[in-house]
Amino acid sequence: MIGINTAIFTRDGGSLGIGFAIPSDMVRVVVAASVSGGRLVRPWFGATSQTVSADIAQSLACRGPLGAVLAAGRARQPADARASGATTS
């Protein structure tokens, strides 16, 4: 086994989308931890993103509307510079 499917991204609901899977090595670690009474803590970045529209791409001088931009950071979460003690200029 290579991984366990978790989600499929598709524009029209068909099966010709992009699949996302959890690697089998990670599944093995999670199962072993749960069997031995361990605790699993999932990572959390604490920010949301926004799809780059044509207007956003133009305002940022990008070649085209591709990707995503950081839309908002949540207070007291890892992406919040104040929470980590980081400084911005």
C-alpha positions as CSV (number, residue, x, y, z in Angstrom):
1,M,0.0,0.0,0.0
2,I,1.3,3.5,-0.9
3,G,-1.4,5.6,1.0
4,I,-5.0,6.0,2.0
5,N,-7.1,8.2,-0.2
6,T,-8.6,11.1,1.8
7,A,-10.0,13.6,-0.8
8,I,-10.3,14.2,-4.5
9,F,-10.3,17.7,-6.0
10,T,-12.3,17.9,-9.2
11,R,-14.1,20.7,-11.0
12,D,-17.1,18.8,-12.1
13,G,-17.5,15.9,-9.6
14,G,-16.0,13.3,-12.0
15,S,-13.2,11.0,-11.2
16,L,-10.5,12.8,-13.3
17,G,-9.4,15.1,-10.5
18,I,-6.4,15.4,-8.3
19,G,-6.3,12.8,-5.4
20,F,-4.8,13.4,-1.9
21,A,-3.7,10.6,0.3
22,I,-2.1,10.0,3.6
23,P,1.2,8.2,3.2
24,S,1.2,4.6,4.5
25,D,4.2,5.4,6.8
26,M,2.2,8.1,8.5
27,V,-0.8,5.8,8.9
28,R,1.5,3.2,10.5
29,V,2.8,5.7,13.1
30,V,-0.8,6.9,13.9
31,V,-2.1,3.4,14.3
32,A,0.9,2.4,16.5
33,A,0.3,5.5,18.7
34,S,-3.4,4.9,19.1
35,V,-2.9,1.3,20.0
36,S,-0.3,2.2,22.6
37,G,-2.5,4.9,24.1
38,G,-0.5,7.8,22.5
39,R,-2.0,11.2,21.6
40,L,-2.1,12.5,18.0
41,V,-1.8,16.3,17.6
42,R,-2.5,17.5,14.1
43,P,-0.5,20.5,12.9
44,W,-2.3,23.9,12.6
45,F,-0.9,26.9,10.8
46,G,-3.7,29.3,11.8
47,A,-4.2,31.2,8.5
48,T,-6.6,31.2,5.6
49,S,-5.9,31.7,1.9
50,Q,-7.7,33.2,-1.0
51,T,-7.5,32.1,-4.6
52,V,-5.6,34.5,-6.8
53,S,-8.2,36.2,-9.1
54,A,-7.3,38.1,-12.3
55,D,-7.7,41.4,-10.3
56,I,-5.3,40.2,-7.5
57,A,-2.8,38.9,-10.1
58,Q,-2.8,42.2,-11.9
59,S,-2.4,44.2,-8.6
60,L,0.6,42.0,-7.6
61,A,2.1,42.1,-11.1
62,C,1.8,38.3,-11.5
63,R,1.7,36.6,-14.8
64,G,-1.7,35.2,-14.3
65,P,-4.4,34.2,-11.8
66,L,-2.7,31.1,-10.4
67,G,-2.1,30.0,-6.8
68,A,-3.3,31.5,-3.5
69,V,-2.4,34.4,-1.3
70,L,-2.5,34.5,2.5
71,A,-5.8,36.1,3.3
72,A,-5.8,36.3,7.1
73,G,-3.9,35.1,10.1
74,R,-5.8,34.1,13.2
75,A,-4.9,35.7,16.5
76,R,-2.7,33.6,18.8
77,Q,-2.2,30.9,16.3
78,P,1.2,29.8,14.7
79,A,0.8,32.1,11.7
80,D,0.4,35.1,14.0
81,A,3.8,36.8,14.4
82,R,2.7,38.1,17.9
83,A,2.1,34.5,19.1
84,S,5.5,33.3,18.2
85,G,7.4,36.4,19.3
86,A,8.5,37.1,15.7
87,T,8.8,40.6,14.5
88,T,7.8,42.1,11.1
89,S,9.3,45.1,9.3
